[in-house]
């Protein structure tokens, strides 16, 4: 947990205006569909900040921020991977490639995206719905 949450100005100066715009649009999209806890943390060695969406002790996804870069991570467990693989052809080639190249750990396949636009947002929403059904109308 962070002592102080970064404000819009700090985030904009860290990642740049266009990426901060993508960040806020992605957060809005997730917030529209999910009522979740928002947890800010340090991003470890690779990132300045981590922003997790959690509920009931389970993480839905996480966003990461560093200089001129944002990351969006979804971890798919074994059952969730089967759901993805069943529908993989309906995902963009880019998402399929990231899925295929992602490392598989004991707790699942860690998919890390580096969005620079909104073109994959529809796929992101579908990936999240594999993990958890939206709980907002």
Secondary structure as the mmCIF struct_conf table of DSSP 4:
data_model
#
loop_
_struct_conf.conf_type_id
_struct_conf.id
_struct_conf.beg_label_comp_id
_struct_conf.beg_label_asym_id
_struct_conf.beg_label_seq_id
_struct_conf.end_label_comp_id
_struct_conf.end_label_asym_id
_struct_conf.end_label_seq_id
BEND BEND1 UNK A 3 UNK A 4
HELX_RH_AL_P HELX_RH_AL_P1 UNK A 8 UNK A 15
HELX_RH_AL_P HELX_RH_AL_P2 UNK A 17 UNK A 33
STRN STRN1 UNK A 37 UNK A 42
TURN_TY1_P TURN_TY1_P1 UNK A 44 UNK A 46
BEND BEND2 UNK A 48 UNK A 48
STRN STRN2 UNK A 49 UNK A 55
TURN_TY1_P TURN_TY1_P2 UNK A 56 UNK A 57
STRN STRN3 UNK A 58 UNK A 66
TURN_TY1_P TURN_TY1_P3 UNK A 67 UNK A 68
STRN STRN4 UNK A 69 UNK A 76
HELX_RH_AL_P HELX_RH_AL_P3 UNK A 78 UNK A 87
HELX_RH_3T_P HELX_RH_3T_P1 UNK A 88 UNK A 90
BEND BEND3 UNK A 91 UNK A 91
HELX_RH_AL_P HELX_RH_AL_P4 UNK A 93 UNK A 101
BEND BEND4 UNK A 102 UNK A 102
STRN STRN5 UNK A 104 UNK A 105
TURN_TY1_P TURN_TY1_P4 UNK A 106 UNK A 107
STRN STRN6 UNK A 108 UNK A 113
BEND BEND5 UNK A 116 UNK A 118
TURN_TY1_P TURN_TY1_P5 UNK A 119 UNK A 120
HELX_RH_AL_P HELX_RH_AL_P5 UNK A 121 UNK A 131
BEND BEND6 UNK A 132 UNK A 132
#
